[in-house]
């Protein structure tokens, strides 16, 4: 009976000590015959990694630039702040930027027919090319808010195309407008377009 009690106490102690270790402590443990792992991270990341459990997300703490926030310091020093291209209208107004609707315009009940679009940008398949295509699309939406703008990845490149034109002449007018905006490499492409009739 004493053996059983001592085994149960030993098992409970082992389980308690195993659960007391954090995730990063378990990874960094030295094991014979295996390599060593060293983790360098901030206290914020440590709290996120070591306190997150399934189904819960740690809350974000608000910091101010005066508290030593490097992101706030960079924003106040004049360096451009990275923003995501798709933000809500309330966020755009809070940030003080133009309120451009960057969501796709979907033509409900539209029909696919052969027509023309104006291609404003064709890049590669890198992240930089994607960001450039989205930036060009947002700029065109700012100037021509009622014209649909499509930013897609057609393998192997990111492209930005504008409009749904049934005739070449309509597409040519938009081509002239885009070239006047500075997109000298813009061209007209033929393909499937969506019309709503």
C-alpha positions as CSV (number, residue, x, y, z in Angstrom):
1,X,0.0,0.0,0.0
2,X,2.9,2.4,0.8
3,X,4.4,1.7,-2.6
4,X,1.2,2.6,-4.4
5,X,0.8,5.8,-2.4
6,X,4.5,6.8,-3.1
7,X,4.1,6.0,-6.8
8,X,0.9,8.1,-7.0
9,X,2.7,11.0,-5.2
10,X,5.7,10.7,-7.5
11,X,3.5,10.7,-10.6
12,X,1.6,13.7,-9.4
13,X,4.9,15.5,-8.7
14,X,6.3,14.7,-12.1
15,X,3.2,15.8,-13.9
16,X,3.1,19.1,-11.8
17,X,6.7,19.9,-12.6
18,X,6.2,19.0,-16.3
19,X,3.2,21.3,-16.6
20,X,5.0,24.1,-14.7
21,X,7.5,24.5,-17.5
22,X,6.6,26.9,-20.3
23,X,6.7,26.0,-23.9
24,X,10.0,27.8,-24.5
25,X,11.6,26.2,-21.5
26,X,10.6,22.7,-22.8
27,X,12.2,23.5,-26.2
28,X,15.4,24.9,-24.6
29,X,16.0,21.8,-22.4
30,X,19.3,20.2,-23.0
31,X,18.9,16.5,-24.1
32,X,21.8,14.2,-24.5
33,X,22.6,13.4,-28.1
34,X,20.5,16.3,-29.5
35,X,21.3,19.9,-30.5
36,X,20.7,22.9,-28.3
37,X,17.9,25.5,-28.9
38,X,18.3,29.1,-27.9
39,X,15.4,31.5,-28.1
40,X,15.7,35.3,-28.0
41,X,12.4,37.1,-27.8
42,X,10.8,40.1,-26.1
43,X,8.6,39.8,-23.0
44,X,5.5,40.5,-25.1
45,X,6.2,37.5,-27.4
46,X,7.1,35.4,-24.4
47,X,3.7,36.1,-22.8
48,X,1.9,35.3,-26.0
49,X,3.7,32.1,-26.7
50,X,3.7,30.8,-23.1
51,X,0.2,31.8,-22.0
52,X,-1.9,31.1,-25.1
53,X,-4.1,28.0,-24.8
54,X,-6.3,26.4,-27.4
55,X,-9.3,28.6,-28.2
56,X,-8.0,31.7,-26.4
57,X,-6.2,34.7,-27.8
58,X,-4.1,37.0,-25.6
59,X,-5.4,40.5,-25.4
60,X,-3.4,43.3,-27.0
61,X,-2.0,45.8,-24.7
62,X,-2.1,49.5,-25.7
63,X,1.2,51.3,-25.6
64,X,2.0,54.9,-26.2
65,X,5.1,56.4,-28.1
66,X,6.2,58.0,-24.8
67,X,6.4,54.5,-23.2
68,X,9.2,53.6,-25.6
69,X,7.2,52.0,-28.4
70,X,9.6,51.7,-31.3
71,X,6.7,51.6,-33.8
72,X,5.3,54.9,-32.4
73,X,8.7,56.5,-32.4
74,X,9.2,55.5,-36.1
75,X,5.8,56.9,-37.0
76,X,6.6,60.2,-35.3
77,X,10.0,60.5,-36.8
78,X,8.7,60.9,-40.3
79,X,9.2,57.4,-41.6
80,X,6.3,56.0,-43.5
81,X,4.0,53.8,-41.5
82,X,3.1,50.4,-43.1
83,X,-0.6,50.0,-43.6
84,X,-2.7,47.2,-45.1
85,X,-4.5,48.1,-48.3
86,X,-7.9,46.8,-47.1
87,X,-9.0,48.7,-44.0
88,X,-12.5,49.6,-42.8
89,X,-13.9,53.1,-43.4
90,X,-13.8,53.9,-39.7
91,X,-10.1,53.0,-39.5
92,X,-9.2,55.1,-42.6
93,X,-11.0,58.1,-41.0
94,X,-9.2,57.7,-37.7
95,X,-5.8,57.5,-39.5
96,X,-6.6,60.6,-41.5
97,X,-6.2,59.1,-44.9
98,X,-8.5,59.3,-47.8
99,X,-11.6,57.2,-47.6
100,X,-11.3,55.1,-50.7
101,X,-13.5,52.0,-50.9
102,X,-11.0,49.2,-51.7
103,X,-13.4,46.4,-51.7
104,X,-14.2,44.6,-54.9
105,X,-17.2,45.7,-56.8
106,X,-19.3,42.6,-57.5
107,X,-21.8,42.7,-60.3
108,X,-24.7,40.5,-59.1
109,X,-26.4,38.6,-61.8
110,X,-23.6,39.6,-64.2
111,X,-22.8,37.7,-67.4
112,X,-19.4,36.8,-68.7
113,X,-18.7,38.0,-72.2
114,X,-15.7,38.7,-74.3
115,X,-14.6,42.3,-74.0
116,X,-11.6,44.5,-73.0
117,X,-9.8,45.7,-69.9
118,X,-6.9,48.1,-69.5
119,X,-3.9,46.5,-67.8
120,X,-2.2,49.2,-65.7
121,X,0.5,46.9,-64.1
122,X,2.1,43.5,-64.7
123,X,4.8,42.5,-62.3
124,X,6.5,39.3,-61.1
125,X,5.4,37.0,-58.4
126,X,7.1,38.6,-55.4
127,X,5.6,40.3,-52.4
128,X,6.9,43.6,-53.6
129,X,5.1,43.1,-56.9
130,X,1.9,42.3,-55.1
131,X,2.2,45.4,-53.0
132,X,2.9,47.5,-56.0
133,X,-0.1,46.1,-57.9
134,X,-2.4,46.8,-54.9
135,X,-1.0,50.3,-54.5
136,X,-1.6,51.0,-58.2
137,X,-5.1,49.6,-57.9
138,X,-5.9,51.8,-54.9
139,X,-4.5,54.9,-56.7
140,X,-6.7,54.2,-59.7
141,X,-9.7,53.7,-57.4
142,X,-9.0,57.0,-55.8
143,X,-9.2,58.8,-59.2
144,X,-11.9,56.6,-60.8
145,X,-14.1,55.4,-58.0
146,X,-16.9,54.1,-60.2
147,X,-14.7,51.9,-62.4
148,X,-14.0,48.4,-61.2
149,X,-10.3,47.6,-60.6
150,X,-9.0,44.0,-60.5
151,X,-5.8,43.0,-58.8
152,X,-5.1,39.3,-59.3
153,X,-2.3,36.8,-59.5
154,X,-2.3,35.2,-62.9
155,X,0.6,32.8,-62.8
156,X,3.4,33.8,-62.9
157,X,2.7,37.5,-62.2
158,X,0.6,40.0,-60.3
159,X,-1.5,42.2,-62.5
160,X,-3.8,45.2,-62.1
161,X,-6.6,45.6,-64.7
162,X,-9.2,48.3,-64.9
163,X,-12.8,48.2,-66.2
164,X,-15.2,46.1,-68.1
165,X,-15.5,47.5,-71.7
166,X,-17.5,45.9,-74.4
167,X,-15.7,47.9,-77.2
168,X,-12.1,48.7,-77.9
169,X,-13.0,52.4,-78.1
170,X,-14.3,52.5,-74.5
171,X,-11.1,50.7,-73.3
172,X,-9.0,53.1,-75.3
173,X,-10.5,56.1,-73.5
174,X,-9.5,54.6,-70.2
175,X,-6.1,53.8,-71.5
176,X,-5.6,57.5,-72.4
177,X,-6.8,58.5,-68.9
178,X,-4.4,56.0,-67.2
179,X,-1.4,57.2,-69.3
180,X,-2.2,60.7,-68.3
181,X,-2.0,59.5,-64.6
182,X,1.5,58.3,-65.4
183,X,1.0,54.7,-66.2
184,X,2.9,54.7,-69.5
185,X,3.1,50.9,-69.7
186,X,-0.7,50.5,-69.6
187,X,-2.2,48.5,-72.4
188,X,-5.5,47.1,-73.6
189,X,-6.1,43.3,-73.1
190,X,-8.9,41.2,-74.5
191,X,-10.6,38.6,-72.3
192,X,-13.7,37.7,-70.4
193,X,-15.4,40.6,-68.7
194,X,-18.5,40.8,-66.4
195,X,-21.4,42.9,-67.6
196,X,-24.6,43.4,-65.7
197,X,-27.6,43.2,-68.0
